[in-house]
Amino acid sequence: IFETPVDWQVFIPDALQNFTTEDLAKSLNINPKLAQKMAYCLRKTNLIGLAGKKGRANLYMRNF
């Protein structure tokens, strides 16, 4: 059960500080589309924020 935003931290591996959705997909061994949906949800809950761009991809950073 996810009761607080901190509970969602388990979805971002500790090794990722600044990352793209492709990095997230590779580190969790999931489909890139699912990683994009995860990033959207995590960003809306302010657990990650936009850190800039890496090429054409959004670069995210942890907010916790």
PDB file of N, H, CA, C and O in Angstrom:
ATOM      1  N   ILE A   1       0.853  -1.171   0.000  1.00  0.00           N
ATOM      2  CA  ILE A   1       0.000   0.000   0.000  1.00  0.00           C
ATOM      3  C   ILE A   1       0.899   1.234   0.000  1.00  0.00           C
ATOM      4  O   ILE A   1       1.865   1.316   0.758  1.00  0.00           O
ATOM      5  N   PHE A   2       0.569   2.173  -0.849  1.00  0.00           N
ATOM      6  H   PHE A   2      -0.216   2.107  -1.465  1.00  0.00           H
ATOM      7  CA  PHE A   2       1.322   3.423  -0.938  1.00  0.00           C
ATOM      8  C   PHE A   2       0.543   4.499  -0.211  1.00  0.00           C
ATOM      9  O   PHE A   2      -0.476   4.985  -0.701  1.00  0.00           O
ATOM     10  N   GLU A   3       1.035   4.867   0.968  1.00  0.00           N
ATOM     11  H   GLU A   3       1.863   4.472   1.366  1.00  0.00           H
ATOM     12  CA  GLU A   3       0.343   5.854   1.779  1.00  0.00           C
ATOM     13  C   GLU A   3       0.984   7.233   1.709  1.00  0.00           C
ATOM     14  O   GLU A   3       0.298   8.246   1.842  1.00  0.00           O
ATOM     15  N   THR A   4       2.286   7.276   1.501  1.00  0.00           N
ATOM     16  H   THR A   4       2.843   6.453   1.393  1.00  0.00           H
ATOM     17  CA  THR A   4       2.995   8.548   1.431  1.00  0.00           C
ATOM     18  C   THR A   4       3.858   8.560   0.173  1.00  0.00           C
ATOM     19  O   THR A   4       4.173   7.500  -0.368  1.00  0.00           O
ATOM     20  N   PRO A   5       4.239   9.732  -0.294  1.00  0.00           N
ATOM     21  CA  PRO A   5       5.099   9.802  -1.482  1.00  0.00           C
ATOM     22  C   PRO A   5       6.418   9.048  -1.321  1.00  0.00           C
ATOM     23  O   PRO A   5       6.969   8.552  -2.304  1.00  0.00           O
ATOM     24  N   VAL A   6       6.924   8.957  -0.104  1.00  0.00           N
ATOM     25  H   VAL A   6       6.476   9.359   0.695  1.00  0.00           H
ATOM     26  CA  VAL A   6       8.193   8.255   0.145  1.00  0.00           C
ATOM     27  C   VAL A   6       8.064   6.771  -0.206  1.00  0.00           C
ATOM     28  O   VAL A   6       9.052   6.140  -0.583  1.00  0.00           O
ATOM     29  N   ASP A   7       6.869   6.213  -0.087  1.00  0.00           N
ATOM     30  H   ASP A   7       6.067   6.725   0.220  1.00  0.00           H
ATOM     31  CA  ASP A   7       6.657   4.809  -0.421  1.00  0.00           C
ATOM     32  C   ASP A   7       6.940   4.523  -1.897  1.00  0.00           C
ATOM     33  O   ASP A   7       7.227   3.385  -2.268  1.00  0.00           O
ATOM     34  N   TRP A   8       6.859   5.542  -2.723  1.00  0.00           N
ATOM     35  H   TRP A   8       6.626   6.467  -2.421  1.00  0.00           H
ATOM     36  CA  TRP A   8       7.075   5.376  -4.165  1.00  0.00           C
ATOM     37  C   TRP A   8       8.557   5.333  -4.534  1.00  0.00           C
ATOM     38  O   TRP A   8       8.897   5.053  -5.684  1.00  0.00           O
ATOM     39  N   GLN A   9       9.442   5.607  -3.573  1.00  0.00           N
ATOM     40  H   GLN A   9       9.165   5.834  -2.639  1.00  0.00           H
ATOM     41  CA  GLN A   9      10.883   5.609  -3.839  1.00  0.00           C
ATOM     42  C   GLN A   9      11.398   4.287  -4.370  1.00  0.00           C
ATOM     43  O   GLN A   9      12.401   4.256  -5.082  1.00  0.00           O
ATOM     44  N   VAL A  10      10.733   3.201  -4.037  1.00  0.00           N
ATOM     45  H   VAL A  10       9.918   3.226  -3.458  1.00  0.00           H
ATOM     46  CA  VAL A  10      11.205   1.874  -4.450  1.00  0.00           C
ATOM     47  C   VAL A  10      11.235   1.717  -5.961  1.00  0.00           C
ATOM     48  O   VAL A  10      11.886   0.803  -6.469  1.00  0.00           O
ATOM     49  N   PHE A  11      10.549   2.582  -6.688  1.00  0.00           N
ATOM     50  H   PHE A  11      10.020   3.324  -6.276  1.00  0.00           H
ATOM     51  CA  PHE A  11      10.513   2.475  -8.139  1.00  0.00           C
ATOM     52  C   PHE A  11      11.719   3.102  -8.824  1.00  0.00           C
ATOM     53  O   PHE A  11      11.901   2.940 -10.031  1.00  0.00           O
ATOM     54  N   ILE A  12      12.540   3.814  -8.068  1.00  0.00           N
ATOM     55  H   ILE A  12      12.392   3.946  -7.087  1.00  0.00           H
ATOM     56  CA  ILE A  12      13.727   4.435  -8.652  1.00  0.00           C
ATOM     57  C   ILE A  12      14.954   3.819  -7.992  1.00  0.00           C
ATOM     58  O   ILE A  12      15.200   4.047  -6.808  1.00  0.00           O
ATOM     59  N   PRO A  13      15.725   3.041  -8.746  1.00  0.00           N
ATOM     60  CA  PRO A  13      16.928   2.414  -8.177  1.00  0.00           C
ATOM     61  C   PRO A  13      17.895   3.463  -7.623  1.00  0.00           C
ATOM     62  O   PRO A  13      18.001   4.562  -8.168  1.00  0.00           O
ATOM     63  N   ASP A  14      18.587   3.127  -6.557  1.00  0.00           N
ATOM     64  H   ASP A  14      18.501   2.235  -6.115  1.00  0.00           H
ATOM     65  CA  ASP A  14      19.528   4.050  -5.913  1.00  0.00           C
ATOM     66  C   ASP A  14      20.633   4.509  -6.851  1.00  0.00           C
ATOM     67  O   ASP A  14      21.161   5.609  -6.692  1.00  0.00           O
ATOM     68  N   ALA A  15      20.986   3.683  -7.822  1.00  0.00           N
ATOM     69  H   ALA A  15      20.556   2.789  -7.951  1.00  0.00           H
ATOM     70  CA  ALA A  15      22.069   4.017  -8.746  1.00  0.00           C
ATOM     71  C   ALA A  15      21.704   5.172  -9.684  1.00  0.00           C
ATOM     72  O   ALA A  15      22.586   5.804 -10.265  1.00  0.00           O
ATOM     73  N   LEU A  16      20.414   5.443  -9.829  1.00  0.00           N
ATOM     74  H   LEU A  16      19.698   4.930  -9.357  1.00  0.00           H
ATOM     75  CA  LEU A  16      19.977   6.512 -10.732  1.00  0.00           C
ATOM     76  C   LEU A  16      19.826   7.822  -9.970  1.00  0.00           C
ATOM     77  O   LEU A  16      19.013   7.921  -9.051  1.00  0.00           O
ATOM     78  N   GLN A  17      20.594   8.806 -10.345  1.00  0.00           N
ATOM     79  H   GLN A  17      21.254   8.725 -11.092  1.00  0.00           H
ATOM     80  CA  GLN A  17      20.458  10.150  -9.766  1.00  0.00           C
ATOM     81  C   GLN A  17      19.812  11.060 -10.810  1.00  0.00           C
ATOM     82  O   GLN A  17      18.728  11.598 -10.582  1.00  0.00           O
ATOM     83  N   ASN A  18      20.464  11.228 -11.935  1.00  0.00           N
ATOM     84  H   ASN A  18      21.344  10.791 -12.121  1.00  0.00           H
ATOM     85  CA  ASN A  18      19.888  11.913 -13.093  1.00  0.00           C
ATOM     86  C   ASN A  18      19.682  10.858 -14.162  1.00  0.00           C
ATOM     87  O   ASN A  18      20.605  10.107 -14.478  1.00  0.00           O
ATOM     88  N   PHE A  19      18.477  10.792 -14.725  1.00  0.00           N
ATOM     89  H   PHE A  19      17.727  11.402 -14.469  1.00  0.00           H
ATOM     90  CA  PHE A  19      18.161   9.675 -15.613  1.00  0.00           C
ATOM     91  C   PHE A  19      17.090  10.045 -16.621  1.00  0.00           C
ATOM     92  O   PHE A  19      16.309  10.975 -16.417  1.00  0.00           O
ATOM     93  N   THR A  20      17.072   9.299 -17.707  1.00  0.00           N
ATOM     94  H   THR A  20      17.707   8.543 -17.872  1.00  0.00           H
ATOM     95  CA  THR A  20      16.011   9.401 -18.703  1.00  0.00           C
ATOM     96  C   THR A  20      15.062   8.221 -18.492  1.00  0.00           C
ATOM     97  O   THR A  20      15.351   7.321 -17.704  1.00  0.00           O
ATOM     98  N   THR A  21      13.951   8.227 -19.187  1.00  0.00           N
ATOM     99  H   THR A  21      13.717   8.958 -19.827  1.00  0.00           H
ATOM    100  CA  THR A  21      13.039   7.090 -19.075  1.00  0.00           C
ATOM    101  C   THR A  21      13.689   5.837 -19.653  1.00  0.00           C
ATOM    102  O   THR A  21      13.386   4.726 -19.216  1.00  0.00           O
ATOM    103  N   GLU A  22      14.563   6.002 -20.613  1.00  0.00           N
ATOM    104  H   GLU A  22      14.809   6.904 -20.967  1.00  0.00           H
ATOM    105  CA  GLU A  22      15.290   4.848 -21.161  1.00  0.00           C
ATOM    106  C   GLU A  22      16.201   4.244 -20.093  1.00  0.00           C
ATOM    107  O   GLU A  22      16.277   3.023 -19.959  1.00  0.00           O
ATOM    108  N   ASP A  23      16.890   5.095 -19.337  1.00  0.00           N
ATOM    109  H   ASP A  23      16.828   6.087 -19.446  1.00  0.00           H
ATOM    110  CA  ASP A  23      17.735   4.619 -18.233  1.00  0.00           C
ATOM    111  C   ASP A  23      16.890   3.883 -17.192  1.00  0.00           C
ATOM    112  O   ASP A  23      17.297   2.842 -16.677  1.00  0.00           O
ATOM    113  N   LEU A  24      15.720   4.429 -16.890  1.00  0.00           N
ATOM    114  H   LEU A  24      15.390   5.275 -17.308  1.00  0.00           H
ATOM    115  CA  LEU A  24      14.817   3.814 -15.918  1.00  0.00           C
ATOM    116  C   LEU A  24      14.346   2.451 -16.410  1.00  0.00           C
ATOM    117  O   LEU A  24      14.314   1.488 -15.645  1.00  0.00           O
ATOM    118  N   ALA A  25      13.981   2.372 -17.682  1.00  0.00           N
ATOM    119  H   ALA A  25      14.007   3.155 -18.304  1.00  0.00           H
ATOM    120  CA  ALA A  25      13.520   1.106 -18.261  1.00  0.00           C
ATOM    121  C   ALA A  25      14.616   0.044 -18.209  1.00  0.00           C
ATOM    122  O   ALA A  25      14.354  -1.106 -17.854  1.00  0.00           O
ATOM    123  N   LYS A  26      15.835   0.426 -18.561  1.00  0.00           N
ATOM    124  H   LYS A  26      16.048   1.360 -18.849  1.00  0.00           H
ATOM    125  CA  LYS A  26      16.942  -0.536 -18.551  1.00  0.00           C
ATOM    126  C   LYS A  26      17.273  -1.001 -17.141  1.00  0.00           C
ATOM    127  O   LYS A  26      17.531  -2.185 -16.925  1.00  0.00           O
ATOM    128  N   SER A  27      17.269  -0.082 -16.180  1.00  0.00           N
ATOM    129  H   SER A  27      17.060   0.880 -16.355  1.00  0.00           H
ATOM    130  CA  SER A  27      17.651  -0.465 -14.822  1.00  0.00           C
ATOM    131  C   SER A  27      16.595  -1.341 -14.149  1.00  0.00           C
ATOM    132  O   SER A  27      16.928  -2.154 -13.286  1.00  0.00           O
ATOM    133  N   LEU A  28      15.320  -1.182 -14.535  1.00  0.00           N
ATOM    134  H   LEU A  28      15.050  -0.521 -15.236  1.00  0.00           H
ATOM    135  CA  LEU A  28      14.249  -1.995 -13.961  1.00  0.00           C
ATOM    136  C   LEU A  28      13.857  -3.179 -14.839  1.00  0.00           C
ATOM    137  O   LEU A  28      13.026  -4.004 -14.458  1.00  0.00           O
ATOM    138  N   ASN A  29      14.471  -3.249 -16.026  1.00  0.00           N
ATOM    139  H   ASN A  29      15.146  -2.579 -16.336  1.00  0.00           H
ATOM    140  CA  ASN A  29      14.173  -4.310 -16.983  1.00  0.00           C
ATOM    141  C   ASN A  29      12.682  -4.344 -17.335  1.00  0.00           C
ATOM    142  O   ASN A  29      12.025  -5.383 -17.264  1.00  0.00           O
ATOM    143  N   ILE A  30      12.176  -3.162 -17.720  1.00  0.00           N
ATOM    144  H   ILE A  30      12.710  -2.319 -17.778  1.00  0.00           H
ATOM    145  CA  ILE A  30      10.771  -3.033 -18.104  1.00  0.00           C
ATOM    146  C   ILE A  30      10.667  -2.382 -19.474  1.00  0.00           C
ATOM    147  O   ILE A  30      11.657  -1.889 -20.014  1.00  0.00           O
ATOM    148  N   ASN A  31       9.487  -2.385 -20.020  1.00  0.00           N
ATOM    149  H   ASN A  31       8.683  -2.785 -19.582  1.00  0.00           H
ATOM    150  CA  ASN A  31       9.195  -1.769 -21.312  1.00  0.00           C
ATOM    151  C   ASN A  31       9.379  -0.249 -21.208  1.00  0.00           C
ATOM    152  O   ASN A  31       8.962   0.346 -20.215  1.00  0.00           O
ATOM    153  N   PRO A  32       9.990   0.387 -22.205  1.00  0.00           N
ATOM    154  CA  PRO A  32      10.174   1.843 -22.170  1.00  0.00           C
ATOM    155  C   PRO A  32       8.865   2.630 -22.038  1.00  0.00           C
ATOM    156  O   PRO A  32       8.850   3.694 -21.419  1.00  0.00           O
ATOM    157  N   LYS A  33       7.791   2.132 -22.599  1.00  0.00           N
ATOM    158  H   LYS A  33       7.803   1.268 -23.102  1.00  0.00           H
ATOM    159  CA  LYS A  33       6.491   2.822 -22.467  1.00  0.00           C
ATOM    160  C   LYS A  33       6.036   2.840 -21.007  1.00  0.00           C
ATOM    161  O   LYS A  33       5.483   3.837 -20.540  1.00  0.00           O
ATOM    162  N   LEU A  34       6.264   1.752 -20.296  1.00  0.00           N
ATOM    163  H   LEU A  34       6.712   0.943 -20.675  1.00  0.00           H
ATOM    164  CA  LEU A  34       5.909   1.702 -18.884  1.00  0.00           C
ATOM    165  C   LEU A  34       6.782   2.672 -18.085  1.00  0.00           C
ATOM    166  O   LEU A  34       6.298   3.327 -17.161  1.00  0.00           O
ATOM    167  N   ALA A  35       8.047   2.764 -18.434  1.00  0.00           N
ATOM    168  H   ALA A  35       8.439   2.233 -19.185  1.00  0.00           H
ATOM    169  CA  ALA A  35       8.956   3.701 -17.766  1.00  0.00           C
ATOM    170  C   ALA A  35       8.500   5.137 -17.985  1.00  0.00           C
ATOM    171  O   ALA A  35       8.615   5.961 -17.078  1.00  0.00           O
ATOM    172  N   GLN A  36       7.987   5.450 -19.167  1.00  0.00           N
ATOM    173  H   GLN A  36       7.894   4.780 -19.904  1.00  0.00           H
ATOM    174  CA  GLN A  36       7.468   6.789 -19.444  1.00  0.00           C
ATOM    175  C   GLN A  36       6.254   7.087 -18.573  1.00  0.00           C
ATOM    176  O   GLN A  36       6.115   8.195 -18.055  1.00  0.00           O
ATOM    177  N   LYS A  37       5.384   6.111 -18.412  1.00  0.00           N
ATOM    178  H   LYS A  37       5.497   5.211 -18.833  1.00  0.00           H
ATOM    179  CA  LYS A  37       4.197   6.290 -17.568  1.00  0.00           C
ATOM    180  C   LYS A  37       4.603   6.459 -16.109  1.00  0.00           C
ATOM    181  O   LYS A  37       4.026   7.274 -15.389  1.00  0.00           O
ATOM    182  N   MET A  38       5.596   5.689 -15.679  1.00  0.00           N
ATOM    183  H   MET A  38       6.065   5.028 -16.264  1.00  0.00           H
ATOM    184  CA  MET A  38       6.090   5.816 -14.314  1.00  0.00           C
ATOM    185  C   MET A  38       6.677   7.206 -14.077  1.00  0.00           C
ATOM    186  O   MET A  38       6.408   7.833 -13.052  1.00  0.00           O
ATOM    187  N   ALA A  39       7.473   7.681 -15.020  1.00  0.00           N
ATOM    188  H   ALA A  39       7.692   7.173 -15.852  1.00  0.00           H
ATOM    189  CA  ALA A  39       8.088   8.999 -14.891  1.00  0.00           C
ATOM    190  C   ALA A  39       7.016  10.084 -14.824  1.00  0.00           C
ATOM    191  O   ALA A  39       7.147  11.041 -14.061  1.00  0.00           O
ATOM    192  N   TYR A  40       5.968   9.939 -15.612  1.00  0.00           N
ATOM    193  H   TYR A  40       5.862   9.162 -16.232  1.00  0.00           H
ATOM    194  CA  TYR A  40       4.873  10.904 -15.588  1.00  0.00           C
ATOM    195  C   TYR A  40       4.247  10.950 -14.193  1.00  0.00           C
ATOM    196  O   TYR A  40       4.062  12.030 -13.632  1.00  0.00           O
ATOM    197  N   CYS A  41       3.926   9.796 -13.638  1.00  0.00           N
ATOM    198  H   CYS A  41       4.076   8.919 -14.094  1.00  0.00           H
ATOM    199  CA  CYS A  41       3.292   9.721 -12.316  1.00  0.00           C
ATOM    200  C   CYS A  41       4.225  10.238 -11.217  1.00  0.00           C
ATOM    201  O   CYS A  41       3.799  10.978 -10.331  1.00  0.00           O
ATOM    202  N   LEU A  42       5.484   9.849 -11.281  1.00  0.00           N
ATOM    203  H   LEU A  42       5.831   9.247 -12.001  1.00  0.00           H
ATOM    204  CA  LEU A  42       6.450  10.294 -10.280  1.00  0.00           C
ATOM    205  C   LEU A  42       6.673  11.800 -10.354  1.00  0.00           C
ATOM    206  O   LEU A  42       6.896  12.452  -9.334  1.00  0.00           O
ATOM    207  N   ARG A  43       6.613  12.344 -11.558  1.00  0.00           N
ATOM    208  H   ARG A  43       6.433  11.814 -12.386  1.00  0.00           H
ATOM    209  CA  ARG A  43       6.784  13.787 -11.716  1.00  0.00           C
ATOM    210  C   ARG A  43       5.565  14.534 -11.187  1.00  0.00           C
ATOM    211  O   ARG A  43       5.708  15.587 -10.566  1.00  0.00           O
ATOM    212  N   LYS A  44       4.377  14.005 -11.424  1.00  0.00           N
ATOM    213  H   LYS A  44       4.261  13.150 -11.928  1.00  0.00           H
ATOM    214  CA  LYS A  44       3.152  14.644 -10.938  1.00  0.00           C
ATOM    215  C   LYS A  44       3.072  14.638  -9.415  1.00  0.00           C
ATOM    216  O   LYS A  44       2.434  15.509  -8.825  1.00  0.00           O
ATOM    217  N   THR A  45       3.714  13.664  -8.777  1.00  0.00           N
ATOM    218  H   THR A  45       4.233  12.956  -9.257  1.00  0.00           H
ATOM    219  CA  THR A  45       3.730  13.601  -7.318  1.00  0.00           C
ATOM    220  C   THR A  45       4.953  14.312  -6.735  1.00  0.00           C
ATOM    221  O   THR A  45       5.189  14.258  -5.528  1.00  0.00           O
ATOM    222  N   ASN A  46       5.721  14.973  -7.585  1.00  0.00           N
ATOM    223  H   ASN A  46       5.529  15.017  -8.566  1.00  0.00           H
ATOM    224  CA  ASN A  46       6.910  15.736  -7.198  1.00  0.00           C
ATOM    225  C   ASN A  46       8.009  14.885  -6.568  1.00  0.00           C
ATOM    226  O   ASN A  46       8.815  15.396  -5.789  1.00  0.00           O
ATOM    227  N   LEU A  47       8.050  13.604  -6.893  1.00  0.00           N
ATOM    228  H   LEU A  47       7.396  13.189  -7.525  1.00  0.00           H
ATOM    229  CA  LEU A  47       9.152  12.762  -6.424  1.00  0.00           C
ATOM    230  C   LEU A  47      10.359  12.881  -7.342  1.00  0.00           C
ATOM    231  O   LEU A  47      11.493  12.663  -6.917  1.00  0.00           O
ATOM    232  N   ILE A  48      10.113  13.224  -8.593  1.00  0.00           N
ATOM    233  H   ILE A  48       9.192  13.401  -8.938  1.00  0.00           H
ATOM    234  CA  ILE A  48      11.196  13.526  -9.528  1.00  0.00           C
ATOM    235  C   ILE A  48      10.867  14.857 -10.189  1.00  0.00           C
ATOM    236  O   ILE A  48       9.710  15.274 -10.249  1.00  0.00           O
ATOM    237  N   GLY A  49      11.883  15.495 -10.670  1.00  0.00           N
ATOM    238  H   GLY A  49      12.823  15.157 -10.621  1.00  0.00           H
ATOM    239  CA  GLY A  49      11.708  16.766 -11.356  1.00  0.00           C
ATOM    240  C   GLY A  49      12.523  16.787 -12.623  1.00  0.00           C
ATOM    241  O   GLY A  49      13.426  15.971 -12.808  1.00  0.00           O
ATOM    242  N   LEU A  50      12.206  17.710 -13.485  1.00  0.00           N
ATOM    243  H   LEU A  50      11.472  18.372 -13.335  1.00  0.00           H
ATOM    244  CA  LEU A  50      12.916  17.858 -14.746  1.00  0.00           C
ATOM    245  C   LEU A  50      14.252  18.540 -14.493  1.00  0.00           C
ATOM    246  O   LEU A  50      14.302  19.628 -13.918  1.00  0.00           O
ATOM    247  N   ALA A  51      15.338  17.897 -14.923  1.00  0.00           N
ATOM    248  H   ALA A  51      15.297  17.014 -15.389  1.00  0.00           H
ATOM    249  CA  ALA A  51      16.681  18.435 -14.715  1.00  0.00           C
ATOM    250  C   ALA A  51      17.264  19.014 -15.994  1.00  0.00           C
ATOM    251  O   ALA A  51      18.325  19.637 -15.961  1.00  0.00           O
ATOM    252  N   GLY A  52      16.595  18.821 -17.108  1.00  0.00           N
ATOM    253  H   GLY A  52      15.732  18.316 -17.134  1.00  0.00           H
ATOM    254  CA  GLY A  52      17.081  19.315 -18.390  1.00  0.00           C
ATOM    255  C   GLY A  52      16.814  18.302 -19.479  1.00  0.00           C
ATOM    256  O   GLY A  52      15.826  17.569 -19.441  1.00  0.00           O
ATOM    257  N   LYS A  53      17.706  18.272 -20.446  1.00  0.00           N
ATOM    258  H   LYS A  53      18.509  18.867 -20.477  1.00  0.00           H
ATOM    259  CA  LYS A  53      17.568  17.375 -21.589  1.00  0.00           C
ATOM    260  C   LYS A  53      18.860  16.605 -21.797  1.00  0.00           C
ATOM    261  O   LYS A  53      19.949  17.088 -21.491  1.00  0.00           O
ATOM    262  N   LYS A  54      18.716  15.405 -22.321  1.00  0.00           N
ATOM    263  H   LYS A  54      17.831  15.012 -22.570  1.00  0.00           H
ATOM    264  CA  LYS A  54      19.851  14.598 -22.754  1.00  0.00           C
ATOM    265  C   LYS A  54      19.517  14.226 -24.193  1.00  0.00           C
ATOM    266  O   LYS A  54      18.791  13.267 -24.456  1.00  0.00           O
ATOM    267  N   GLY A  55      20.063  15.007 -25.114  1.00  0.00           N
ATOM    268  H   GLY A  55      20.653  15.786 -24.901  1.00  0.00           H
ATOM    269  CA  GLY A  55      19.646  14.860 -26.508  1.00  0.00           C
ATOM    270  C   GLY A  55      18.219  15.362 -26.622  1.00  0.00           C
ATOM    271  O   GLY A  55      17.928  16.507 -26.277  1.00  0.00           O
ATOM    272  N   ARG A  56      17.320  14.500 -27.110  1.00  0.00           N
ATOM    273  H   ARG A  56      17.556  13.570 -27.391  1.00  0.00           H
ATOM    274  CA  ARG A  56      15.912  14.863 -27.209  1.00  0.00           C
ATOM    275  C   ARG A  56      15.092  14.356 -26.029  1.00  0.00           C
ATOM    276  O   ARG A  56      13.906  14.664 -25.914  1.00  0.00           O
ATOM    277  N   ALA A  57      15.720  13.585 -25.160  1.00  0.00           N
ATOM    278  H   ALA A  57      16.683  13.334 -25.253  1.00  0.00           H
ATOM    279  CA  ALA A  57      15.010  12.976 -24.028  1.00  0.00           C
ATOM    280  C   ALA A  57      15.040  13.888 -22.802  1.00  0.00           C
ATOM    281  O   ALA A  57      16.018  14.596 -22.565  1.00  0.00           O
ATOM    282  N   ASN A  58      13.958  13.860 -22.033  1.00  0.00           N
ATOM    283  H   ASN A  58      13.163  13.284 -22.226  1.00  0.00           H
ATOM    284  CA  ASN A  58      13.935  14.580 -20.763  1.00  0.00           C
ATOM    285  C   ASN A  58      14.874  13.909 -19.778  1.00  0.00           C
ATOM    286  O   ASN A  58      14.950  12.682 -19.714  1.00  0.00           O
ATOM    287  N   LEU A  59      15.582  14.712 -19.018  1.00  0.00           N
ATOM    288  H   LEU A  59      15.521  15.709 -19.070  1.00  0.00           H
ATOM    289  CA  LEU A  59      16.478  14.220 -17.979  1.00  0.00           C
ATOM    290  C   LEU A  59      15.833  14.545 -16.642  1.00  0.00           C
ATOM    291  O   LEU A  59      15.513  15.698 -16.355  1.00  0.00           O
ATOM    292  N   TYR A  60      15.647  13.517 -15.832  1.00  0.00           N
ATOM    293  H   TYR A  60      15.906  12.580 -16.065  1.00  0.00           H
ATOM    294  CA  TYR A  60      14.969  13.680 -14.545  1.00  0.00           C
ATOM    295  C   TYR A  60      15.954  13.574 -13.399  1.00  0.00           C
ATOM    296  O   TYR A  60      17.022  12.976 -13.531  1.00  0.00           O
ATOM    297  N   MET A  61      15.580  14.165 -12.266  1.00  0.00           N
ATOM    298  H   MET A  61      14.712  14.651 -12.159  1.00  0.00           H
ATOM    299  CA  MET A  61      16.384  14.062 -11.050  1.00  0.00           C
ATOM    300  C   MET A  61      15.446  13.739  -9.895  1.00  0.00           C
ATOM    301  O   MET A  61      14.254  14.046  -9.933  1.00  0.00           O
ATOM    302  N   ARG A  62      16.008  13.116  -8.876  1.00  0.00           N
ATOM    303  H   ARG A  62      16.976  12.867  -8.845  1.00  0.00           H
ATOM    304  CA  ARG A  62      15.233  12.802  -7.668  1.00  0.00           C
ATOM    305  C   ARG A  62      14.961  14.066  -6.882  1.00  0.00           C
ATOM    306  O   ARG A  62      15.800  14.965  -6.833  1.00  0.00           O
ATOM    307  N   ASN A  63      13.796  14.141  -6.268  1.00  0.00           N
ATOM    308  H   ASN A  63      13.114  13.411  -6.308  1.00  0.00           H
ATOM    309  CA  ASN A  63      13.482  15.260  -5.376  1.00  0.00           C
ATOM    310  C   ASN A  63      13.462  14.814  -3.917  1.00  0.00           C
ATOM    311  O   ASN A  63      12.950  15.532  -3.058  1.00  0.00           O
ATOM    312  N   PHE A  64      14.012  13.639  -3.632  1.00  0.00           N
ATOM    313  H   PHE A  64      14.428  13.056  -4.330  1.00  0.00           H
ATOM    314  CA  PHE A  64      14.017  13.138  -2.252  1.00  0.00           C
ATOM    315  C   PHE A  64      15.388  12.637  -1.901  1.00  0.00           C
ATOM    316  O   PHE A  64      15.608  12.172  -0.783  1.00  0.00           O
TER     317      PHE A  64
END
